[in-house]
Amino acid sequence: MPRTALLVSAAVLAALLSPTVSQAADDPAPVPVDRFEGEVPFASQPAEGIFTWGSDSDDPPALQLTARPDAPEGEKVLTGTYDISGYGGFTHDFAATAPGHDWSAHQGIRFWWDGQDNGKKIAFEIKDGGANGEASELWTTSFTDDFTGWKQIEIPFTDFVYRTDYQPVGGIDHVLGLTSMWGYAVTLPVGVKGQFAMDDVELYGKADQSLRASVTTDAAVHPVKEGGTATVKVTLATTGSAPVEEPVTVAYETAGGTAEPGKDYVPASGTLTFPAGTASGTSRTVTVRTLRDKAAEPAETIPLKLTVTGAKPPAETPQVVVDAHGLPYLDPKLPVKKRVADLLSRMSLEEKAGQMTQAERGAVGEGGDVAAYDLGSLLSGGGSTPTPNTPAAWAKMIDGFQLRAQATRFQIPLIYGVDAVHGHNNLVGATIMPHNVGIGATRDPSLAEKAGAVTASEVRATGIPWDFAPCLCVSRDERWGRSYESFGEDPALVTSMETVVQGLQGAANGGDLKRNDKVLATAKHFVGDGGTEYGSSTTGTYTIDQGVTKVTRQQLEAVHLAPYQSAVDRGV
């Protein structure tokens, strides 16, 4: 073969094997974010840099820049090892002393990842708006490491969703504006030792209208009584509230679900059109008419499939739900025992298990898992709050979760609980009480009751009927990490301060719980937790928070069990 032909063949082969991605003619050139050649130091704010983080001292990964002959770009790649029990990962923050970066001209962000084929999900988030990388709004997505060797991961900005479990400043505007970006972060898998390599983080592609326009519905679930008509509002919104530059269409169709078309509802289909120039916030409606069949039935679902062109579609398919009707457990005239027996007889084992499960609200996102797993309860632990952290936002969040429960067969309402241990302490602006050790120091049971009443009123005002309080531990060693949660070291003192139970929930027979200023109380945490021996913890880094209680049976009953016994008499 002639030398010229050999050179041409080699060039063609090199082009085929080169780890590059084709680029449309009108796409802007890729913009580097990280090359990992040493141009960005390992450093944290206010300087630009890459840094690690984790839930305890063992969880941050170990990072380094490593020269590798198989590097997709340049000579070096970012490599790391990890063994994470809680959470951990790394971040690249841009300098806090310079303006945020404008990514709005691009379609998305991409990078090379050296797959280990471990089947684990890896979260990737970007930081939008705010003052700097640690005071921005977090938008997240993920990919699965189910491959081996280098693979370029492309993530359109339309794939990112607002992070609901944590926001460093409580959220900003819930809009991915892309005009003031502060970097990215990678959260690595938990519960498995691993290693990774990453290279060439860059912006790619040309922004399309779907980055700036989105279609939403007024709710994910639309309950309706049998024979009624459900109305689903479909709204077009744009970043910055500018009119859309190109038409947006929304084709809709009722399809699937547990309801039967023609018997339970009239099938609906069609197309909604938002012409070019349509103002942001413009809405159209879709109606779904249900039919009466006079049969007693559990709730039935009618998904409304939406196919959107020219804008980002809703995060999930809205559902019309025909309410359960005609079944004995729904009849308020029947005795409670008979209603309960009827309901239990209809529930599957999976539904019963779901009703006995309580999930942290941050783990269910927007709430789709409530219906998927028939969850019976959600909670907000310490620091688990909506954005913004206001009474109205709490009530709206909980109403939204309750609406999700309406998409289950028997529409059993959720019971929502919160750690309001010294006032509604998760809520900004709430009345904050002294911790129990301070209340106990007053030796004033009437004051404890008043504190409980104020807490109950404010908790219930945010839509929450259940409080995980009071803590009835008898703290025997002030070095215990939770001694402030105890009313004191004397079981008689702790018992005397249980008037807080009446402040929270009223009469011992539960008759006051129907009032809008009372909540269900909880005697917690567990018999003997206040008697843990200092230094006896075997739970990771929880060296003083937990431990082993070493007492006789008589001491356990006389000191640690006594407050719980009296709390039961008070109606807990």
Backbone torsions as a table, in degrees:
resi	resn	phi	psi	omega
1	MET	NA	135.3	179.5
2	PRO	-59.7	151.8	-178.6
3	ARG	-59.0	-38.8	-179.2
4	THR	-61.3	-42.8	179.4
5	ALA	-63.8	-38.9	178.5
6	LEU	-62.0	-42.9	-179.4
7	LEU	-64.7	-41.4	178.9
8	VAL	-63.9	-44.1	179.4
9	SER	-61.4	-42.1	179.6
10	ALA	-63.8	-39.5	-179.9
11	ALA	-65.5	-42.0	178.6
12	VAL	-63.2	-44.2	-179.9
13	LEU	-62.9	-42.0	179.5
14	ALA	-62.4	-39.1	179.5
15	ALA	-65.3	-38.1	-179.9
16	LEU	-68.0	-35.3	-176.5
17	LEU	-88.1	-13.8	-176.3
18	SER	-65.0	134.1	-177.7
19	PRO	-79.4	61.4	177.1
20	THR	-121.6	161.0	-178.5
21	VAL	-115.1	139.7	-178.3
22	SER	-61.9	151.7	-175.5
23	GLN	-129.7	129.2	178.1
24	ALA	-64.1	152.6	-174.2
25	ALA	-60.3	-35.3	-176.7
26	ASP	-95.8	6.5	177.5
27	ASP	-74.7	142.2	172.8
28	PRO	-67.6	157.1	178.5
29	ALA	-63.8	144.3	176.3
30	PRO	-56.0	144.4	180.0
31	VAL	-111.5	118.0	-179.1
32	PRO	-64.5	138.6	170.7
33	VAL	-109.5	-45.2	175.8
34	ASP	-143.1	127.7	171.7
35	ARG	-102.9	-18.2	-179.3
36	PHE	60.0	37.4	174.9
37	GLU	-104.2	9.7	-179.5
38	GLY	103.0	1.4	-178.2
39	GLU	-72.5	-23.6	177.2
40	VAL	-114.0	122.7	-176.5
41	PRO	-78.0	165.5	167.7
42	PHE	-81.7	104.9	-175.5
43	ALA	-161.6	164.2	178.6
44	SER	-122.8	173.0	-175.7
45	GLN	-56.4	148.6	13.1
46	PRO	-84.1	-8.1	179.8
47	ALA	-75.3	158.4	171.9
48	GLU	-72.1	139.4	178.9
49	GLY	175.8	172.9	177.3
50	ILE	-106.4	131.3	179.6
51	PHE	-144.1	159.7	-178.3
52	THR	-106.5	165.1	179.9
53	TRP	-157.5	162.8	179.6
54	GLY	-172.7	171.5	-175.7
55	SER	-74.7	-23.3	173.4
56	ASP	-149.7	-175.0	-172.0
57	SER	-66.0	-19.9	-178.0
58	ASP	-91.6	-11.0	-169.5
59	ASP	-89.8	-26.9	177.8
60	PRO	-62.3	136.1	178.4
61	PRO	-70.6	160.9	174.1
62	ALA	-97.0	123.0	-175.0
63	LEU	-115.1	151.6	169.9
64	GLN	-160.9	159.9	173.2
65	LEU	-92.0	125.4	-172.7
66	THR	-124.1	129.3	174.8
67	ALA	-74.6	126.9	179.8
68	ARG	-137.8	136.1	-179.9
69	PRO	-66.9	-21.1	-179.6
70	ASP	-96.2	14.9	-179.4
71	ALA	-57.1	128.8	-179.9
72	PRO	-62.0	-28.2	-178.4
73	GLU	-147.6	132.8	179.7
74	GLY	71.5	-156.7	-176.5
75	GLU	-106.3	-26.7	-173.6
76	LYS	-116.6	158.8	173.8
77	VAL	-134.1	162.5	173.4
78	LEU	-85.6	123.2	177.4
79	THR	-120.7	158.7	-179.9
80	GLY	-163.8	160.2	173.2
81	THR	-125.1	153.7	-177.7
82	TYR	-153.2	153.9	174.0
83	ASP	-152.2	88.9	-165.7
84	ILE	-107.5	129.1	177.5
85	SER	-101.3	-32.3	-179.6
86	GLY	-105.9	-83.5	171.6
87	TYR	-152.3	155.3	-179.7
88	GLY	-172.5	158.9	179.9
89	GLY	174.2	-158.1	180.0
90	PHE	-144.8	160.5	-174.4
91	THR	-135.7	144.3	164.7
92	HIS	-113.7	108.9	175.4
93	ASP	-100.6	137.3	171.9
94	PHE	-75.7	162.6	-176.2
95	ALA	-60.7	131.6	180.0
96	ALA	-72.2	-16.9	-177.4
97	THR	-88.4	-2.1	179.3
98	ALA	-118.8	162.4	178.5
99	PRO	-64.0	155.6	174.3
100	GLY	-64.3	160.7	-177.7
101	HIS	-88.9	146.8	179.9
102	ASP	-97.5	112.0	179.3
103	TRP	-106.6	7.7	-168.2
104	SER	-69.8	-15.8	-179.4
105	ALA	-82.4	-3.7	-171.3
106	HIS	-113.7	158.9	-177.9
107	GLN	-78.9	-34.6	-176.8
108	GLY	-175.2	-166.3	-179.5
109	ILE	-126.2	144.6	-179.3
110	ARG	-142.8	161.0	-179.3
111	PHE	-161.2	163.4	176.2
112	TRP	-96.0	137.4	179.6
113	TRP	-131.1	130.9	-180.0
114	ASP	-87.1	98.7	-172.6
115	GLY	-67.1	141.2	176.3
116	GLN	-108.1	-2.2	179.2
117	ASP	53.8	46.1	179.8
118	ASN	-98.2	-1.3	177.1
119	GLY	73.0	8.6	-176.4
120	LYS	-91.2	147.7	175.2
121	LYS	-84.9	140.9	177.9
122	ILE	-121.6	121.9	-178.4
123	ALA	-85.1	138.5	177.9
124	PHE	-129.1	124.0	-178.1
125	GLU	-129.0	154.1	177.6
126	ILE	-120.4	157.6	-171.0
127	LYS	-115.7	117.5	-170.9
128	ASP	-119.9	133.6	172.3
129	GLY	69.4	-173.8	179.6
130	GLY	81.0	-170.2	-172.9
131	ALA	-85.0	-30.7	-178.1
132	ASN	-168.1	-175.8	-175.6
133	GLY	-62.5	-28.7	-179.5
134	GLU	-97.6	6.3	176.1
135	ALA	-137.7	47.4	-176.9
136	SER	-117.9	-173.4	176.9
137	GLU	-107.8	131.9	-173.1
138	LEU	-96.3	132.4	176.8
139	TRP	-125.0	132.5	-167.3
140	THR	-130.9	157.1	169.7
141	THR	-154.0	-172.1	-179.9
142	SER	-155.3	163.1	171.3
143	PHE	-136.9	161.1	-177.4
144	THR	-106.5	130.6	177.1
145	ASP	-81.9	81.9	-179.4
146	ASP	-121.5	33.9	-178.1
147	PHE	-143.5	168.4	180.0
148	THR	-121.1	135.6	179.1
149	GLY	86.6	-176.6	-175.1
150	TRP	-70.0	135.8	175.3
151	LYS	-144.7	135.4	177.7
152	GLN	-85.1	122.2	180.0
153	ILE	-96.4	114.0	177.4
154	GLU	-103.5	127.2	-178.8
155	ILE	-125.2	105.3	173.8
156	PRO	-62.3	146.3	179.1
157	PHE	-61.3	-22.7	178.2
158	THR	-67.6	-15.8	-179.8
159	ASP	-81.7	-15.2	-176.7
160	PHE	-79.2	139.9	177.9
161	VAL	-122.4	152.6	178.9
162	TYR	-62.6	130.8	-178.5
163	ARG	-77.4	122.9	-173.7
164	THR	-97.8	-16.9	-175.9
165	ASP	-87.7	-20.6	-178.9
166	TYR	-159.9	134.7	171.1
167	GLN	-138.4	127.0	-173.1
168	PRO	-61.4	-30.1	178.2
169	VAL	-121.5	25.2	177.7
170	GLY	75.1	16.1	-178.0
171	GLY	87.8	160.2	-178.4
172	ILE	-123.2	-73.3	-179.1
173	ASP	-133.8	2.1	179.2
174	HIS	61.4	23.9	179.5
175	VAL	-123.4	125.6	175.8
176	LEU	-82.2	89.9	-173.7
177	GLY	-79.4	-32.1	176.6
178	LEU	69.2	3.9	-178.7
179	THR	-95.3	-11.4	178.4
180	SER	-142.1	81.6	-174.7
181	MET	-101.0	144.8	-173.1
182	TRP	-120.5	9.2	176.5
183	GLY	129.4	-161.2	-177.3
184	TYR	-146.3	168.0	177.3
185	ALA	-145.0	150.0	178.4
186	VAL	-122.2	125.3	175.6
187	THR	-103.5	121.7	-173.3
188	LEU	-88.9	162.4	-176.4
189	PRO	-64.1	152.9	-179.3
190	VAL	-105.8	146.3	171.2
191	GLY	82.4	13.6	178.8
192	VAL	-148.7	133.7	173.7
193	LYS	-71.6	138.1	-177.5
194	GLY	-157.1	175.0	175.0
195	GLN	-139.1	160.6	179.8
196	PHE	-150.6	163.7	170.9
197	ALA	-142.3	142.3	-175.3
198	MET	-140.8	148.3	179.9
199	ASP	-153.2	154.9	165.5
200	ASP	53.9	68.5	174.0
201	VAL	-83.0	126.8	-177.4
202	GLU	-152.8	159.6	173.3
203	LEU	-87.7	143.7	-177.1
204	TYR	-138.9	162.8	170.2
205	GLY	71.5	173.5	-179.6
206	LYS	-104.7	133.2	179.7
207	ALA	-60.6	139.1	174.7
208	ASP	-114.8	172.3	-174.8
209	GLN	-60.2	-30.0	-177.0
210	SER	-65.7	-13.4	173.3
211	LEU	-75.0	-26.8	-175.5
212	ARG	-107.4	-14.7	-178.6
213	ALA	-121.0	141.9	179.0
214	SER	-143.5	153.1	176.9
215	VAL	-111.7	131.1	178.9
216	THR	-129.2	163.1	172.1
217	THR	-116.1	158.9	-174.9
218	ASP	-70.0	-19.1	177.2
219	ALA	-163.3	157.5	177.2
220	ALA	-83.4	-23.5	-177.4
221	VAL	-129.5	133.0	-179.3
222	HIS	-126.5	88.8	179.2
223	PRO	-70.1	146.6	178.4
224	VAL	-151.0	142.6	177.3
225	LYS	-71.8	150.3	-179.9
226	GLU	-55.0	129.7	-178.0
227	GLY	92.6	-9.5	179.8
228	GLY	-89.2	176.0	179.8
229	THR	-118.3	128.0	177.4
230	ALA	-94.2	140.3	177.2
231	THR	-117.6	121.4	179.6
232	VAL	-106.7	120.1	179.2
233	LYS	-89.3	127.9	179.3
234	VAL	-112.8	122.2	-172.8
235	THR	-121.1	139.4	175.5
236	LEU	-100.6	128.7	179.1
237	ALA	-133.0	150.0	178.7
238	THR	-129.6	151.2	174.0
239	THR	-64.9	127.7	-178.5
240	GLY	81.2	0.2	175.9
241	SER	65.3	19.9	177.2
242	ALA	-77.5	151.5	175.6
243	PRO	-62.2	154.4	178.6
244	VAL	-71.9	144.9	-178.1
245	GLU	-88.2	-23.0	-179.0
246	GLU	-130.6	158.5	-179.5
247	PRO	-62.9	149.0	174.0
248	VAL	-123.9	130.1	177.9
249	THR	-120.2	146.7	178.2
250	VAL	-129.9	103.8	174.8
251	ALA	-84.5	133.8	-178.2
252	TYR	-126.2	151.4	-178.9
253	GLU	-160.0	131.5	172.0
254	THR	-79.4	124.5	-176.2
255	ALA	-157.6	140.8	177.7
256	GLY	78.5	-160.1	-179.8
257	GLY	83.3	-178.2	-177.3
258	THR	-95.9	-14.4	176.6
259	ALA	-79.0	150.4	-176.6
260	GLU	-101.2	121.0	179.5
261	PRO	-63.0	141.2	-179.5
262	GLY	86.4	-25.5	178.3
263	LYS	-106.2	-47.0	-178.2
264	ASP	-99.5	-21.7	-179.2
265	TYR	-159.9	162.4	176.5
266	VAL	-90.0	119.5	-179.6
267	PRO	-56.0	143.2	-179.5
268	ALA	-130.3	140.3	175.7
269	SER	-156.6	159.9	180.0
270	GLY	160.6	-168.2	-178.9
271	THR	-137.1	132.4	172.1
272	LEU	-99.2	135.9	-178.1
273	THR	-121.5	130.7	173.4
274	PHE	-114.7	100.7	-175.7
275	PRO	-64.7	162.9	173.2
276	ALA	-55.5	137.7	-177.6
277	GLY	93.6	-4.6	178.8
278	THR	-63.5	134.7	-177.7
279	ALA	-71.7	145.5	174.1
280	SER	-61.7	137.6	-178.3
281	GLY	96.5	-3.9	178.6
282	THR	-69.6	138.2	-177.2
283	SER	-123.4	150.9	169.3
284	ARG	-127.2	165.0	-179.4
285	THR	-127.4	150.5	173.0
286	VAL	-122.2	131.9	178.5
287	THR	-111.3	142.1	177.5
288	VAL	-127.3	117.4	-177.1
289	ARG	-95.8	126.9	178.2
290	THR	-96.3	162.0	-174.5
291	LEU	-118.9	148.6	175.5
292	ARG	-88.0	131.6	174.4
293	ASP	-123.0	1.9	174.2
294	LYS	64.9	10.0	178.1
295	ALA	-97.0	140.6	174.8
296	ALA	-71.9	128.1	-173.2
297	GLU	-148.3	152.6	167.6
298	PRO	-71.8	174.6	-179.6
299	ALA	-63.8	146.3	179.4
300	GLU	-129.0	144.8	-173.4
301	THR	-106.2	146.7	177.0
302	ILE	-131.1	92.9	177.7
303	PRO	-64.9	140.8	176.2
304	LEU	-110.1	98.1	-177.1
305	LYS	-73.1	128.5	179.9
306	LEU	-117.2	126.9	175.8
307	THR	-114.8	113.9	-171.5
308	VAL	-107.9	134.8	171.2
309	THR	-121.2	136.9	177.3
310	GLY	90.1	0.9	180.0
311	ALA	-158.6	166.6	177.1
312	LYS	-75.2	130.3	-178.0
313	PRO	-77.0	167.9	174.8
314	PRO	-58.8	153.1	-177.4
315	ALA	-65.5	-24.8	179.5
316	GLU	-149.4	164.4	-179.2
317	THR	-78.7	123.5	177.7
318	PRO	-68.9	152.7	-179.8
319	GLN	-126.6	135.9	165.6
320	VAL	-91.0	135.4	-178.4
321	VAL	-122.7	120.8	173.8
322	VAL	-80.6	117.0	-174.2
323	ASP	-57.6	147.2	171.2
324	ALA	-58.8	144.4	-175.7
325	HIS	-155.9	148.6	172.4
326	GLY	78.9	-0.3	-177.2
327	LEU	-90.8	146.7	-175.0
328	PRO	-56.3	-36.6	-176.1
329	TYR	-66.0	-15.8	179.0
330	LEU	-88.2	-7.6	-173.7
331	ASP	-85.7	107.7	-178.3
332	PRO	-67.3	-12.2	-179.6
333	LYS	-81.5	-17.1	-179.6
334	LEU	-82.0	153.6	175.5
335	PRO	-60.1	148.1	-177.2
336	VAL	-58.2	-43.2	-178.3
337	LYS	-59.8	-39.6	-179.6
338	LYS	-69.4	-37.8	178.6
339	ARG	-66.2	-42.3	179.4
340	VAL	-64.0	-43.8	-179.6
341	ALA	-61.6	-40.7	179.4
342	ASP	-64.6	-44.4	-179.2
343	LEU	-63.0	-46.7	-178.6
344	LEU	-62.9	-34.5	-178.6
345	SER	-67.5	-20.8	-177.7
346	ARG	-94.7	-18.2	-174.0
347	MET	-80.4	142.6	174.1
348	SER	-79.0	168.0	176.9
349	LEU	-60.9	-38.8	180.0
350	GLU	-64.7	-40.0	179.1
351	GLU	-66.7	-38.0	177.7
352	LYS	-66.4	-41.3	177.9
353	ALA	-63.3	-41.0	178.4
354	GLY	-62.3	-40.2	179.9
355	GLN	-66.3	-22.7	179.2
356	MET	-92.9	6.6	-176.8
357	THR	-106.0	134.3	175.0
358	GLN	-117.8	124.3	-178.4
359	ALA	-112.7	149.9	172.6
360	GLU	-69.3	134.8	-174.0
361	ARG	-61.1	-29.1	178.8
362	GLY	-67.5	-17.2	-177.7
363	ALA	-87.0	-9.0	-176.4
364	VAL	-110.3	9.3	176.7
365	GLY	57.2	-125.4	179.5
366	GLU	-80.6	-6.2	172.8
367	GLY	114.1	2.3	-178.6
368	GLY	-59.0	-29.5	-179.4
369	ASP	-69.0	-18.8	179.0
370	VAL	-58.1	-47.4	178.9
371	ALA	-79.8	-36.4	-177.3
372	ALA	-60.6	-35.6	-177.4
373	TYR	-114.2	9.8	179.5
374	ASP	52.1	43.8	-175.6
375	LEU	-63.2	141.2	179.9
376	GLY	-94.9	-20.8	-174.2
377	SER	-154.3	149.7	170.9
378	LEU	-128.7	158.9	176.9
379	LEU	-141.3	158.5	167.2
380	SER	-111.7	111.7	174.1
381	GLY	-78.3	-173.4	-179.5
382	GLY	-58.0	124.5	177.9
383	GLY	82.0	1.6	-178.9
384	SER	-92.3	100.7	-171.5
385	THR	-133.3	158.8	172.9
386	PRO	-78.7	170.9	175.5
387	THR	-121.5	122.8	-2.6
388	PRO	-74.8	163.5	-177.4
389	ASN	-88.2	76.5	-179.7
390	THR	-127.5	160.0	176.9
391	PRO	-56.2	-41.3	-179.5
392	ALA	-64.0	-39.2	179.9
393	ALA	-68.0	-37.5	175.5
394	TRP	-60.7	-49.5	-177.8
395	ALA	-62.3	-41.2	179.1
396	LYS	-64.4	-42.1	179.3
397	MET	-60.9	-46.9	-176.7
398	ILE	-70.2	-37.2	174.1
399	ASP	-59.8	-38.4	178.9
400	GLY	-64.6	-41.2	177.0
401	PHE	-66.1	-40.0	178.3
402	GLN	-63.0	-36.7	177.7
403	LEU	-62.0	-36.6	178.3
404	ARG	-61.7	-36.7	179.7
405	ALA	-64.7	-21.0	178.4
406	GLN	-71.8	-10.9	178.3
407	ALA	-90.9	4.6	175.7
408	THR	-90.1	165.1	-174.4
409	ARG	-59.3	-41.3	-173.9
410	PHE	-108.5	1.8	171.8
411	GLN	52.4	43.0	178.5
412	ILE	-74.6	123.8	-178.4
413	PRO	-62.7	148.3	173.2
414	LEU	-71.4	153.6	165.0
415	ILE	-112.4	122.3	-174.2
416	TYR	-104.7	134.4	-179.6
417	GLY	-124.4	159.1	-177.5
418	VAL	-147.2	149.5	174.8
419	ASP	-84.1	78.8	174.8
420	ALA	-101.0	82.6	-169.0
421	VAL	-95.8	-17.2	172.8
422	HIS	-148.0	69.9	-167.0
423	GLY	87.8	177.9	178.8
424	HIS	-78.5	70.8	-165.1
425	ASN	-70.3	-10.2	175.0
426	ASN	-84.1	-14.8	-172.9
427	LEU	-98.3	124.5	175.6
428	VAL	-64.5	128.9	179.1
429	GLY	92.4	-2.9	179.0
430	ALA	-72.2	162.8	175.5
431	THR	-77.3	113.7	-177.2
432	ILE	-93.9	123.7	179.7
433	MET	-93.1	162.4	170.0
434	PRO	-61.8	153.1	172.4
435	HIS	-64.4	167.1	-174.5
436	ASN	-55.6	-35.0	-179.0
437	VAL	-62.1	-33.3	177.1
438	GLY	-73.4	-41.6	177.0
439	ILE	-63.0	-42.5	179.3
440	GLY	-62.0	-33.8	-178.8
441	ALA	-65.4	-21.1	178.9
442	THR	-75.9	-21.0	-175.7
443	ARG	54.4	33.2	-174.9
444	ASP	-121.8	94.2	-179.2
445	PRO	-59.0	-32.5	-179.6
446	SER	-67.6	-33.4	177.3
447	LEU	-67.6	-39.5	177.0
448	ALA	-61.2	-41.2	179.5
449	GLU	-64.8	-41.5	179.3
450	LYS	-64.8	-39.9	178.2
451	ALA	-62.0	-40.5	177.5
452	GLY	-63.8	-38.6	-178.9
453	ALA	-66.7	-41.9	178.6
454	VAL	-64.4	-43.8	179.3
455	THR	-60.8	-45.7	-179.0
456	ALA	-60.0	-43.1	-178.3
457	SER	-61.7	-42.6	-177.2
458	GLU	-76.4	-34.3	176.8
459	VAL	-66.1	-46.4	-178.3
460	ARG	-65.5	-31.1	179.7
461	ALA	-64.7	-21.7	178.1
462	THR	-95.2	9.9	174.7
463	GLY	92.2	10.8	-174.7
464	ILE	-105.2	125.7	-177.8
465	PRO	-98.4	-0.2	-170.7
466	TRP	-138.3	128.5	179.1
467	ASP	-117.1	132.2	176.8
468	PHE	-84.3	68.9	-180.0
469	ALA	-160.6	154.0	8.7
470	PRO	-93.2	163.3	172.7
471	CYS	-86.6	122.2	-174.1
472	LEU	-110.5	24.3	177.7
473	CYS	-68.0	149.9	175.1
474	VAL	-107.3	102.9	-173.6
475	SER	-79.3	119.6	-176.7
476	ARG	-103.4	-3.2	-179.3
477	ASP	-148.7	113.5	-175.4
478	GLU	-65.6	-9.7	176.3
479	ARG	-77.9	-13.2	176.1
480	TRP	-59.3	135.2	-172.9
481	GLY	-65.2	-13.9	-179.1
482	ARG	-119.8	24.4	-177.1
483	SER	-62.4	-26.3	179.4
484	TYR	-66.1	-18.5	179.5
485	GLU	-81.0	-7.6	-177.5
486	SER	-96.3	144.5	174.3
487	PHE	-70.0	-20.8	178.9
488	GLY	162.3	-175.2	-176.1
489	GLU	-92.6	-7.9	-176.5
490	ASP	-103.0	121.0	-179.6
491	PRO	-59.8	-28.9	178.0
492	ALA	-67.2	-39.3	177.7
493	LEU	-65.6	-45.9	179.7
494	VAL	-58.8	-44.5	-179.6
495	THR	-62.8	-39.5	-178.0
496	SER	-66.6	-26.9	-178.0
497	MET	-87.4	3.5	179.5
498	GLU	-72.4	2.7	170.6
499	THR	-58.5	-19.2	176.3
500	VAL	-58.2	-28.9	178.6
501	VAL	-61.4	-44.9	178.3
502	GLN	-66.2	-34.3	175.7
503	GLY	-62.4	-37.4	-178.6
504	LEU	-76.2	-50.3	-170.1
505	GLN	-118.6	-2.3	176.7
506	GLY	81.3	-142.7	-173.7
507	ALA	-58.4	147.2	-177.1
508	ALA	-63.7	-23.6	-179.0
509	ASN	-81.6	1.2	178.2
510	GLY	80.7	2.4	-176.1
511	GLY	-65.0	-22.7	-178.3
512	ASP	-86.9	-6.7	-175.9
513	LEU	-67.1	-16.1	176.7
514	LYS	-77.0	-11.7	177.2
515	ARG	-71.0	154.7	-177.8
516	ASN	-87.7	11.7	176.2
517	ASP	-126.9	19.3	178.7
518	LYS	-127.5	150.6	179.1
519	VAL	-134.7	158.1	175.7
520	LEU	-69.6	130.2	179.2
521	ALA	-91.6	166.0	-179.9
522	THR	-139.1	126.0	173.4
523	ALA	-86.8	117.9	-174.6
524	LYS	-139.0	169.8	3.0
525	HIS	-96.4	-48.9	-178.7
526	PHE	-161.0	145.8	-178.1
527	VAL	-55.6	125.0	176.0
528	GLY	96.5	-4.0	-175.2
529	ASP	-67.3	-24.2	178.2
530	GLY	-79.7	-5.2	-177.7
531	GLY	-106.8	18.1	-177.9
532	THR	-63.7	141.7	179.6
533	GLU	-78.1	129.0	-176.5
534	TYR	-60.0	132.0	178.1
535	GLY	83.8	6.6	-175.8
536	SER	-95.8	0.6	-177.9
537	SER	-64.6	140.3	175.5
538	THR	-120.0	18.1	-174.7
539	THR	-105.7	83.2	173.3
540	GLY	50.8	-125.4	-177.4
541	THR	-89.1	2.4	178.7
542	TYR	-83.2	70.0	-170.8
543	THR	-78.8	-27.4	179.9
544	ILE	-118.3	-13.9	-179.1
545	ASP	-74.0	-29.8	-176.0
546	GLN	-128.9	176.1	179.5
547	GLY	166.7	-169.4	-177.2
548	VAL	-112.0	131.3	177.0
549	THR	-95.7	123.3	-178.4
550	LYS	-118.0	99.1	-179.2
551	VAL	-142.5	164.9	173.8
552	THR	-79.1	165.5	177.4
553	ARG	-59.2	-40.6	-179.3
554	GLN	-64.6	-42.8	178.4
555	GLN	-65.6	-38.8	179.5
556	LEU	-60.1	-44.5	-178.0
557	GLU	-72.7	-42.8	-174.4
558	ALA	-74.0	-36.9	-174.6
559	VAL	-96.9	-51.9	-168.0
560	HIS	-95.9	-29.8	-178.4
561	LEU	-85.0	-28.6	-173.3
562	ALA	-52.6	-47.0	-179.4
563	PRO	-63.0	-31.9	179.4
564	TYR	-70.6	-37.0	178.4
565	GLN	-61.7	-45.2	-179.4
566	SER	-70.5	-30.2	177.8
567	ALA	-64.6	-36.4	176.6
568	VAL	-62.4	-40.2	177.7
569	ASP	-63.7	-26.9	179.4
570	ARG	-83.6	-1.7	173.8
571	GLY	107.1	5.0	177.7
572	VAL	-71.5	NA	NA
